[in-house]
Amino acid sequence: MAIGVRETGRQPKPSAVATRSPQQSRVVQLAQAGKARARAVKYHAPDYWLITTLVALVVFGTVIIFSATFAINLPDGGGAFSYLMRQAAWVAVGGIACFFVSRIDYHFWRQWSIPVLVGSILTLILVLLPHVGVEGGGASRWLNLGPLPQFQPSEVAKAALILYIADWLTKRGPRLQNWRTGLFPFAVILGGMIFLVMLEPDLGTSSVLAIIGITMLLVAGANLKQFALFLGSGALAFIVLAFSASYRRDRLMLFLKPEEDLWTVAGGWQLIQARLSFGSGGLFGVGLGASRLKYGWLPAAHTDAIFAVVGEELGLLGCACLLALFLMLAIRGYRVAFRAPDPFGALLATGIVSWIVFQALINIGGITTTIPFTGVPLPFISYGGTSLMVVLGITGVLINISRQTDERPLTPPKGRGRSNAPQQATAKPRHRSAVSPRSPVVHSER
């Protein structure tokens, strides 16, 4: 008689685990892994410097938007607070999203990387369809949602690309060094997203997507020779796309024209008025709300050219304060990426911070004619619902990563430097998610 089996003549009842299908077993395993990770995660206080910087940027943007828009509807008998009320509503929705997202473990979003990317691609295709996409300024960049506010899919595409690439690069591991399994499929993914955005067309957002992908690929530990080749090929493709259409070529050539020619060419009026705004502001500005060029002289004063309004009303000092806030965001954000507990968190934080910081640099550089003007909103500052809500939501992920960072101080390498404090023999070396440039940051995950 077999040990442990009764002689009842009945067959033993199969266990619940044995009767599960492979798909059900996989779901159970993922659920158990999620619960185990939730129990293992050790949360601590978030980066309050990061949160303070984000709040300061939102408040700064709300105030300057009111200053730039209170007179827009006055000639038509409209109220002075219409733009402010809509912006405040978007701030409230985005702030609530940021709070709840910051309370969710950022690993939760990894399982949604593919569905979010596919949904983003579908919306980028829908915006190109007649009677579905809303045209404005010669481009179709918004979706008509009936009674709801218009929706801009390219803003969601940035967040979807960051989430998917962070997951994809983490899974590549050593295969990232091989161009067949690393660089080539990466170029297809990134190039496909840029191609759809260029069909709208939107050169500025395409540039931001390219910078996001390049930054994350470099941090992931790409082969430097392959990376240099990819960078050169991407720059060549960008030049070809930029000069393939006459209106894009004319806009980029404005950067090379002298100031006296800007008065007579199409598109030069905005840059001339922006320069006049900065010149009128001087060191301390003409005062909050006292801008004169926003009264119909400066095109897109509340969106793409809002930094010029900051320069006129708050002067060089106000512009410097705004730049300091973005610099603080970059420092604290990349610090979170450097101290993230795993490669996925490091890449996710890198993509989020690179998106916000580099888009701000593109906007500011374009309106000051430091670089060619492409027309992208200034994060947290420009008027716009989709951009603000998506950026606030994605920064909630960054805050959650900051709650799980490794905050232990670094121990100096042996034989380098001196320390007055006694070294403990049992101290363990600190784990970092980012390593030296010669070693890839990611490890293969199965």
Contacts in CASP RR format, 6 or more apart in sequence:
PFRMAT RR
TARGET T0000
AUTHOR 0000-0000-0000
METHOD contacts of the structure
MODEL  1
MAIGVRETGRQPKPSAVATRSPQQSRVVQLAQAGKARARAVKYHAPDYWL
ITTLVALVVFGTVIIFSATFAINLPDGGGAFSYLMRQAAWVAVGGIACFF
VSRIDYHFWRQWSIPVLVGSILTLILVLLPHVGVEGGGASRWLNLGPLPQ
FQPSEVAKAALILYIADWLTKRGPRLQNWRTGLFPFAVILGGMIFLVMLE
PDLGTSSVLAIIGITMLLVAGANLKQFALFLGSGALAFIVLAFSASYRRD
RLMLFLKPEEDLWTVAGGWQLIQARLSFGSGGLFGVGLGASRLKYGWLPA
AHTDAIFAVVGEELGLLGCACLLALFLMLAIRGYRVAFRAPDPFGALLAT
GIVSWIVFQALINIGGITTTIPFTGVPLPFISYGGTSLMVVLGITGVLIN
ISRQTDERPLTPPKGRGRSNAPQQATAKPRHRSAVSPRSPVVHSER
1 7 0 8 1.000
5 12 0 8 1.000
17 25 0 8 1.000
20 28 0 8 1.000
30 111 0 8 1.000
34 107 0 8 1.000
37 105 0 8 1.000
37 107 0 8 1.000
38 105 0 8 1.000
41 105 0 8 1.000
41 404 0 8 1.000
42 404 0 8 1.000
43 403 0 8 1.000
43 404 0 8 1.000
44 403 0 8 1.000
44 404 0 8 1.000
44 405 0 8 1.000
44 407 0 8 1.000
45 403 0 8 1.000
46 102 0 8 1.000
46 399 0 8 1.000
46 400 0 8 1.000
46 402 0 8 1.000
46 403 0 8 1.000
47 332 0 8 1.000
47 333 0 8 1.000
47 335 0 8 1.000
47 336 0 8 1.000
47 399 0 8 1.000
47 402 0 8 1.000
47 405 0 8 1.000
49 328 0 8 1.000
49 332 0 8 1.000
50 329 0 8 1.000
50 332 0 8 1.000
50 333 0 8 1.000
50 336 0 8 1.000
50 398 0 8 1.000
50 399 0 8 1.000
50 402 0 8 1.000
51 399 0 8 1.000
53 325 0 8 1.000
53 328 0 8 1.000
53 329 0 8 1.000
53 332 0 8 1.000
54 98 0 8 1.000
54 329 0 8 1.000
54 380 0 8 1.000
54 392 0 8 1.000
54 395 0 8 1.000
56 325 0 8 1.000
57 325 0 8 1.000
57 326 0 8 1.000
57 329 0 8 1.000
57 379 0 8 1.000
57 380 0 8 1.000
57 381 0 8 1.000
58 91 0 8 1.000
58 380 0 8 1.000
58 392 0 8 1.000
60 322 0 8 1.000
60 325 0 8 1.000
60 380 0 8 1.000
60 381 0 8 1.000
61 380 0 8 1.000
61 381 0 8 1.000
62 84 0 8 1.000
62 87 0 8 1.000
62 88 0 8 1.000
62 91 0 8 1.000
63 288 0 8 1.000
64 306 0 8 1.000
64 309 0 8 1.000
64 310 0 8 1.000
64 313 0 8 1.000
64 381 0 8 1.000
65 83 0 8 1.000
65 84 0 8 1.000
65 87 0 8 1.000
65 302 0 8 1.000
65 306 0 8 1.000
65 381 0 8 1.000
65 382 0 8 1.000
65 383 0 8 1.000
66 81 0 8 1.000
66 83 0 8 1.000
66 84 0 8 1.000
66 87 0 8 1.000
67 288 0 8 1.000
67 289 0 8 1.000
67 291 0 8 1.000
67 294 0 8 1.000
67 309 0 8 1.000
67 313 0 8 1.000
68 291 0 8 1.000
68 294 0 8 1.000
68 301 0 8 1.000
68 302 0 8 1.000
68 306 0 8 1.000
68 309 0 8 1.000
68 383 0 8 1.000
69 82 0 8 1.000
69 83 0 8 1.000
69 84 0 8 1.000
69 302 0 8 1.000
69 383 0 8 1.000
70 80 0 8 1.000
70 81 0 8 1.000
70 83 0 8 1.000
70 84 0 8 1.000
70 289 0 8 1.000
71 80 0 8 1.000
71 294 0 8 1.000
71 295 0 8 1.000
72 83 0 8 1.000
72 302 0 8 1.000
73 79 0 8 1.000
73 80 0 8 1.000
73 82 0 8 1.000
73 83 0 8 1.000
74 80 0 8 1.000
83 302 0 8 1.000
83 383 0 8 1.000
86 385 0 8 1.000
87 383 0 8 1.000
87 384 0 8 1.000
87 385 0 8 1.000
87 388 0 8 1.000
90 384 0 8 1.000
90 385 0 8 1.000
90 388 0 8 1.000
90 389 0 8 1.000
91 388 0 8 1.000
91 392 0 8 1.000
93 389 0 8 1.000
94 388 0 8 1.000
94 389 0 8 1.000
94 392 0 8 1.000
94 393 0 8 1.000
95 392 0 8 1.000
95 393 0 8 1.000
97 389 0 8 1.000
97 392 0 8 1.000
97 393 0 8 1.000
97 396 0 8 1.000
98 392 0 8 1.000
98 393 0 8 1.000
98 395 0 8 1.000
98 396 0 8 1.000
98 399 0 8 1.000
99 396 0 8 1.000
101 393 0 8 1.000
101 394 0 8 1.000
101 396 0 8 1.000
101 397 0 8 1.000
101 399 0 8 1.000
101 400 0 8 1.000
102 396 0 8 1.000
102 397 0 8 1.000
102 399 0 8 1.000
102 400 0 8 1.000
102 403 0 8 1.000
103 400 0 8 1.000
104 400 0 8 1.000
105 400 0 8 1.000
105 404 0 8 1.000
106 344 0 8 1.000
106 345 0 8 1.000
106 348 0 8 1.000
106 397 0 8 1.000
106 400 0 8 1.000
106 401 0 8 1.000
106 404 0 8 1.000
107 344 0 8 1.000
109 163 0 8 1.000
109 397 0 8 1.000
110 163 0 8 1.000
110 166 0 8 1.000
110 167 0 8 1.000
110 344 0 8 1.000
112 163 0 8 1.000
113 163 0 8 1.000
113 164 0 8 1.000
113 166 0 8 1.000
113 167 0 8 1.000
113 168 0 8 1.000
114 164 0 8 1.000
116 159 0 8 1.000
116 160 0 8 1.000
116 163 0 8 1.000
116 164 0 8 1.000
117 160 0 8 1.000
117 161 0 8 1.000
117 163 0 8 1.000
117 164 0 8 1.000
119 160 0 8 1.000
120 153 0 8 1.000
120 156 0 8 1.000
120 157 0 8 1.000
120 160 0 8 1.000
120 161 0 8 1.000
121 157 0 8 1.000
121 193 0 8 1.000
121 196 0 8 1.000
123 143 0 8 1.000
123 151 0 8 1.000
123 153 0 8 1.000
123 156 0 8 1.000
123 157 0 8 1.000
124 153 0 8 1.000
124 154 0 8 1.000
124 157 0 8 1.000
124 193 0 8 1.000
124 196 0 8 1.000
124 197 0 8 1.000
125 196 0 8 1.000
126 132 0 8 1.000
126 133 0 8 1.000
126 143 0 8 1.000
126 153 0 8 1.000
127 133 0 8 1.000
127 140 0 8 1.000
127 141 0 8 1.000
127 142 0 8 1.000
127 143 0 8 1.000
127 153 0 8 1.000
127 200 0 8 1.000
128 140 0 8 1.000
128 199 0 8 1.000
128 200 0 8 1.000
131 144 0 8 1.000
132 143 0 8 1.000
132 144 0 8 1.000
133 140 0 8 1.000
133 142 0 8 1.000
133 143 0 8 1.000
133 144 0 8 1.000
134 140 0 8 1.000
134 141 0 8 1.000
134 142 0 8 1.000
134 143 0 8 1.000
134 144 0 8 1.000
134 150 0 8 1.000
136 142 0 8 1.000
139 200 0 8 1.000
139 201 0 8 1.000
139 202 0 8 1.000
140 200 0 8 1.000
141 152 0 8 1.000
141 153 0 8 1.000
141 154 0 8 1.000
141 200 0 8 1.000
141 202 0 8 1.000
142 150 0 8 1.000
142 151 0 8 1.000
142 152 0 8 1.000
143 150 0 8 1.000
143 151 0 8 1.000
143 152 0 8 1.000
143 153 0 8 1.000
144 150 0 8 1.000
145 151 0 8 1.000
149 385 0 8 1.000
150 386 0 8 1.000
151 386 0 8 1.000
152 386 0 8 1.000
152 387 0 8 1.000
154 197 0 8 1.000
154 200 0 8 1.000
154 202 0 8 1.000
154 205 0 8 1.000
155 386 0 8 1.000
155 387 0 8 1.000
155 390 0 8 1.000
155 391 0 8 1.000
156 386 0 8 1.000
156 390 0 8 1.000
157 193 0 8 1.000
157 196 0 8 1.000
157 197 0 8 1.000
157 205 0 8 1.000
157 209 0 8 1.000
158 205 0 8 1.000
158 208 0 8 1.000
158 209 0 8 1.000
158 212 0 8 1.000
158 355 0 8 1.000
158 390 0 8 1.000
159 390 0 8 1.000
159 394 0 8 1.000
161 190 0 8 1.000
161 193 0 8 1.000
161 209 0 8 1.000
161 212 0 8 1.000
161 213 0 8 1.000
162 212 0 8 1.000
162 216 0 8 1.000
162 348 0 8 1.000
162 351 0 8 1.000
162 352 0 8 1.000
162 355 0 8 1.000
162 394 0 8 1.000
163 348 0 8 1.000
164 189 0 8 1.000
165 186 0 8 1.000
165 189 0 8 1.000
165 190 0 8 1.000
165 212 0 8 1.000
165 213 0 8 1.000
165 216 0 8 1.000
165 217 0 8 1.000
165 347 0 8 1.000
165 351 0 8 1.000
166 216 0 8 1.000
166 344 0 8 1.000
166 345 0 8 1.000
166 347 0 8 1.000
166 348 0 8 1.000
166 351 0 8 1.000
167 344 0 8 1.000
168 186 0 8 1.000
168 189 0 8 1.000
169 176 0 8 1.000
169 186 0 8 1.000
169 216 0 8 1.000
169 217 0 8 1.000
169 220 0 8 1.000
169 343 0 8 1.000
169 347 0 8 1.000
169 442 0 8 1.000
170 220 0 8 1.000
170 342 0 8 1.000
170 343 0 8 1.000
170 344 0 8 1.000
170 347 0 8 1.000
170 442 0 8 1.000
170 445 0 8 1.000
171 444 0 8 1.000
171 445 0 8 1.000
172 181 0 8 1.000
172 182 0 8 1.000
172 220 0 8 1.000
172 442 0 8 1.000
172 444 0 8 1.000
173 440 0 8 1.000
173 442 0 8 1.000
173 443 0 8 1.000
173 444 0 8 1.000
173 445 0 8 1.000
174 440 0 8 1.000
174 444 0 8 1.000
175 181 0 8 1.000
175 182 0 8 1.000
175 444 0 8 1.000
176 182 0 8 1.000
176 183 0 8 1.000
176 220 0 8 1.000
176 221 0 8 1.000
176 222 0 8 1.000
176 223 0 8 1.000
176 440 0 8 1.000
176 442 0 8 1.000
177 222 0 8 1.000
177 223 0 8 1.000
177 440 0 8 1.000
179 223 0 8 1.000
179 226 0 8 1.000
183 222 0 8 1.000
183 223 0 8 1.000
183 226 0 8 1.000
183 227 0 8 1.000
183 230 0 8 1.000
186 217 0 8 1.000
187 230 0 8 1.000
190 209 0 8 1.000
190 210 0 8 1.000
190 213 0 8 1.000
193 209 0 8 1.000
194 206 0 8 1.000
194 209 0 8 1.000
194 210 0 8 1.000
197 205 0 8 1.000
197 206 0 8 1.000
197 209 0 8 1.000
198 206 0 8 1.000
198 241 0 8 1.000
201 245 0 8 1.000
201 248 0 8 1.000
203 241 0 8 1.000
203 242 0 8 1.000
203 248 0 8 1.000
203 374 0 8 1.000
204 362 0 8 1.000
204 374 0 8 1.000
204 375 0 8 1.000
204 376 0 8 1.000
205 376 0 8 1.000
206 241 0 8 1.000
207 238 0 8 1.000
207 362 0 8 1.000
207 374 0 8 1.000
207 376 0 8 1.000
208 355 0 8 1.000
208 358 0 8 1.000
208 359 0 8 1.000
208 362 0 8 1.000
208 376 0 8 1.000
210 234 0 8 1.000
210 238 0 8 1.000
211 354 0 8 1.000
211 358 0 8 1.000
212 351 0 8 1.000
212 354 0 8 1.000
212 355 0 8 1.000
212 358 0 8 1.000
213 351 0 8 1.000
214 230 0 8 1.000
214 231 0 8 1.000
215 350 0 8 1.000
215 351 0 8 1.000
215 354 0 8 1.000
215 358 0 8 1.000
216 347 0 8 1.000
216 350 0 8 1.000
216 351 0 8 1.000
216 354 0 8 1.000
217 227 0 8 1.000
217 230 0 8 1.000
218 227 0 8 1.000
219 337 0 8 1.000
219 346 0 8 1.000
219 347 0 8 1.000
219 350 0 8 1.000
219 434 0 8 1.000
219 441 0 8 1.000
220 343 0 8 1.000
220 347 0 8 1.000
220 440 0 8 1.000
220 441 0 8 1.000
220 442 0 8 1.000
221 437 0 8 1.000
221 439 0 8 1.000
221 440 0 8 1.000
221 441 0 8 1.000
221 442 0 8 1.000
222 230 0 8 1.000
222 440 0 8 1.000
224 437 0 8 1.000
241 248 0 8 1.000
242 248 0 8 1.000
242 249 0 8 1.000
242 252 0 8 1.000
243 249 0 8 1.000
243 252 0 8 1.000
250 265 0 8 1.000
250 266 0 8 1.000
250 267 0 8 1.000
251 267 0 8 1.000
251 372 0 8 1.000
251 373 0 8 1.000
251 374 0 8 1.000
252 372 0 8 1.000
254 262 0 8 1.000
254 265 0 8 1.000
254 267 0 8 1.000
254 268 0 8 1.000
254 271 0 8 1.000
254 372 0 8 1.000
254 373 0 8 1.000
255 369 0 8 1.000
255 371 0 8 1.000
255 372 0 8 1.000
255 373 0 8 1.000
257 265 0 8 1.000
259 272 0 8 1.000
259 275 0 8 1.000
262 268 0 8 1.000
262 269 0 8 1.000
262 271 0 8 1.000
262 272 0 8 1.000
263 269 0 8 1.000
263 272 0 8 1.000
269 299 0 8 1.000
270 298 0 8 1.000
270 299 0 8 1.000
270 300 0 8 1.000
270 305 0 8 1.000
270 373 0 8 1.000
271 367 0 8 1.000
271 369 0 8 1.000
271 373 0 8 1.000
273 293 0 8 1.000
273 297 0 8 1.000
273 298 0 8 1.000
273 299 0 8 1.000
273 305 0 8 1.000
273 308 0 8 1.000
274 298 0 8 1.000
274 305 0 8 1.000
274 308 0 8 1.000
274 367 0 8 1.000
274 368 0 8 1.000
274 369 0 8 1.000
275 369 0 8 1.000
276 293 0 8 1.000
276 297 0 8 1.000
277 291 0 8 1.000
277 293 0 8 1.000
277 298 0 8 1.000
277 308 0 8 1.000
277 309 0 8 1.000
277 311 0 8 1.000
277 312 0 8 1.000
278 308 0 8 1.000
278 311 0 8 1.000
278 312 0 8 1.000
278 315 0 8 1.000
278 368 0 8 1.000
279 312 0 8 1.000
280 286 0 8 1.000
280 292 0 8 1.000
280 293 0 8 1.000
280 312 0 8 1.000
281 311 0 8 1.000
281 312 0 8 1.000
281 313 0 8 1.000
281 314 0 8 1.000
281 315 0 8 1.000
281 316 0 8 1.000
282 311 0 8 1.000
282 315 0 8 1.000
282 316 0 8 1.000
283 315 0 8 1.000
283 316 0 8 1.000
283 317 0 8 1.000
284 314 0 8 1.000
284 315 0 8 1.000
284 316 0 8 1.000
284 317 0 8 1.000
285 311 0 8 1.000
285 312 0 8 1.000
285 313 0 8 1.000
285 314 0 8 1.000
285 315 0 8 1.000
285 316 0 8 1.000
285 317 0 8 1.000
285 318 0 8 1.000
286 292 0 8 1.000
286 312 0 8 1.000
286 313 0 8 1.000
286 315 0 8 1.000
287 313 0 8 1.000
287 314 0 8 1.000
288 313 0 8 1.000
288 314 0 8 1.000
289 313 0 8 1.000
290 313 0 8 1.000
291 301 0 8 1.000
291 309 0 8 1.000
291 312 0 8 1.000
291 313 0 8 1.000
292 312 0 8 1.000
293 301 0 8 1.000
293 308 0 8 1.000
293 309 0 8 1.000
293 312 0 8 1.000
294 301 0 8 1.000
294 302 0 8 1.000
294 309 0 8 1.000
294 312 0 8 1.000
298 305 0 8 1.000
298 308 0 8 1.000
298 309 0 8 1.000
299 305 0 8 1.000
301 308 0 8 1.000
301 309 0 8 1.000
302 309 0 8 1.000
302 382 0 8 1.000
302 383 0 8 1.000
303 377 0 8 1.000
303 382 0 8 1.000
303 383 0 8 1.000
303 384 0 8 1.000
304 363 0 8 1.000
304 367 0 8 1.000
304 375 0 8 1.000
304 376 0 8 1.000
304 377 0 8 1.000
304 378 0 8 1.000
304 382 0 8 1.000
305 367 0 8 1.000
306 378 0 8 1.000
306 381 0 8 1.000
306 382 0 8 1.000
306 383 0 8 1.000
307 319 0 8 1.000
307 322 0 8 1.000
307 363 0 8 1.000
307 364 0 8 1.000
307 367 0 8 1.000
307 368 0 8 1.000
307 378 0 8 1.000
307 381 0 8 1.000
308 367 0 8 1.000
310 318 0 8 1.000
310 319 0 8 1.000
310 322 0 8 1.000
310 381 0 8 1.000
311 318 0 8 1.000
311 319 0 8 1.000
314 321 0 8 1.000
322 381 0 8 1.000
323 364 0 8 1.000
326 356 0 8 1.000
326 357 0 8 1.000
326 360 0 8 1.000
326 361 0 8 1.000
329 353 0 8 1.000
329 356 0 8 1.000
329 357 0 8 1.000
330 353 0 8 1.000
330 357 0 8 1.000
333 349 0 8 1.000
333 352 0 8 1.000
333 353 0 8 1.000
333 398 0 8 1.000
333 402 0 8 1.000
334 349 0 8 1.000
334 350 0 8 1.000
334 353 0 8 1.000
336 349 0 8 1.000
336 353 0 8 1.000
336 398 0 8 1.000
336 401 0 8 1.000
336 402 0 8 1.000
336 405 0 8 1.000
337 345 0 8 1.000
337 346 0 8 1.000
337 347 0 8 1.000
337 349 0 8 1.000
337 350 0 8 1.000
337 353 0 8 1.000
337 401 0 8 1.000
337 433 0 8 1.000
337 434 0 8 1.000
338 346 0 8 1.000
338 432 0 8 1.000
338 433 0 8 1.000
338 434 0 8 1.000
339 405 0 8 1.000
339 406 0 8 1.000
339 407 0 8 1.000
339 432 0 8 1.000
339 433 0 8 1.000
340 346 0 8 1.000
340 348 0 8 1.000
340 349 0 8 1.000
340 401 0 8 1.000
340 404 0 8 1.000
340 405 0 8 1.000
340 433 0 8 1.000
340 434 0 8 1.000
341 404 0 8 1.000
341 405 0 8 1.000
341 406 0 8 1.000
341 431 0 8 1.000
341 433 0 8 1.000
342 433 0 8 1.000
343 433 0 8 1.000
343 441 0 8 1.000
343 442 0 8 1.000
343 443 0 8 1.000
345 401 0 8 1.000
345 433 0 8 1.000
346 433 0 8 1.000
346 434 0 8 1.000
346 441 0 8 1.000
347 441 0 8 1.000
347 442 0 8 1.000
348 397 0 8 1.000
348 398 0 8 1.000
348 401 0 8 1.000
349 398 0 8 1.000
349 401 0 8 1.000
352 394 0 8 1.000
352 395 0 8 1.000
352 397 0 8 1.000
352 398 0 8 1.000
353 398 0 8 1.000
355 394 0 8 1.000
356 379 0 8 1.000
356 391 0 8 1.000
356 395 0 8 1.000
359 376 0 8 1.000
359 377 0 8 1.000
359 378 0 8 1.000
359 379 0 8 1.000
360 378 0 8 1.000
360 379 0 8 1.000
362 371 0 8 1.000
362 374 0 8 1.000
362 375 0 8 1.000
362 376 0 8 1.000
363 375 0 8 1.000
363 376 0 8 1.000
363 377 0 8 1.000
363 378 0 8 1.000
363 382 0 8 1.000
364 370 0 8 1.000
364 378 0 8 1.000
365 371 0 8 1.000
366 372 0 8 1.000
366 373 0 8 1.000
366 374 0 8 1.000
366 375 0 8 1.000
367 373 0 8 1.000
377 384 0 8 1.000
377 387 0 8 1.000
379 387 0 8 1.000
379 391 0 8 1.000
380 388 0 8 1.000
380 391 0 8 1.000
406 430 0 8 1.000
406 431 0 8 1.000
406 432 0 8 1.000
408 430 0 8 1.000
409 430 0 8 1.000
410 430 0 8 1.000
411 423 0 8 1.000
411 427 0 8 1.000
411 429 0 8 1.000
411 430 0 8 1.000
412 419 0 8 1.000
433 441 0 8 1.000
434 441 0 8 1.000
435 441 0 8 1.000
END
